[in-house]
């Protein structure tokens, strides 16, 4: 059996002009993961990452920790199939119309606008984002210019099939990606209803890892959302 680890990217730069870059805390999270695995002399035979900067930089920092420990690290191959769904684009396109007819969305947006601290604004945004994306996934509205949720799930599964088809027997591999693709793979491995996939996506911590055992015929979840490299509560983030 092979071992496959899916790592959710470390914390990105929420509330900044460019979300798609690691925050200083995110860099610490990624470094802690790399040091934790290197300390365990955790072998990596193959590494892939999504195309976003936050994916690539998380992979890079983990690799640097391996190099500092004098351990070999495989080159990271970028795979577009493991990009996140376009949640920000959905929110931007749908929010004006939803605010006209959805009291819940209108109240959540107002709470975010009136937040007096970054912590309150982060919490309010997460509630707003989850409400809008859940409605989108449930098919309550369509954004024509954005990849649909079924197409996103199909894309991730296509990337996974390609990745597994190239695996060597008994290898240990890692994919650096986002919460959405991780949820799709968990849903597939447990044969859950498609409606459960989004619920799983909200649960992944930044820089956490989820382990699967696999062969040509099987994909089995071994652990989900592990973060033993983050002992300090300050380093535990979702966004």
WOLINLIN-V352818 format. One line per field, one symbol per residue. ss: DSSP state (2 for helix, 1 for strand, 0 for the rest). phi: phi as a letter, one per 30 degrees, with the letter a starting at -180 (. if undefined). psi: psi as a letter, one per 20 degrees, with the letter a starting at -180 (. if undefined). A space follows every 10 residues. Layout:
ss->???
phi->???
psi->???
//
This chain:
ss->0111111100 0100000000 0102222222 2222222220 0000011110 0022222222 2222222200 0000011102 2200002222 2222222222 2022222222 2220000222 2222222222 2222222000 0000000022 2222222222 2222200000 0111111022 2222222222 0002222222 2000000011 1111000011 1111110000 002220000
phi->.ccbcccded eccdicdbdd addddddddd dddddddded hddbcabbbd ddeddddddd dddddddddi cdbddccdbe dcdddddddd dddceedddd bbdddddddd dddcecbddd dddddedddd ddddddddid abcddbedde dddddddddd dddddcdcei dcbbbcabdd edddddeddc hddedddded ddcdddidbb cbcbbdcbbb dcabhdbddc dcedccbcb
psi->qrppppppqr pamqjrinhl qqrhhghggg ghgghghghi lopphqpqqr iqghghhggg hghhhghhjk qqpqqpppoh hkqqqmghhg gghhggghhh johggghggg hghjpirhgg hggggggggh gghghghijh rpohjqprgh hghggghghg ggghhjqqpj qprqpobrhg hghghggghi lrqhiighhh hihpqpjrqp pqpqahiqop pgqplpliim iphhioqh.
//
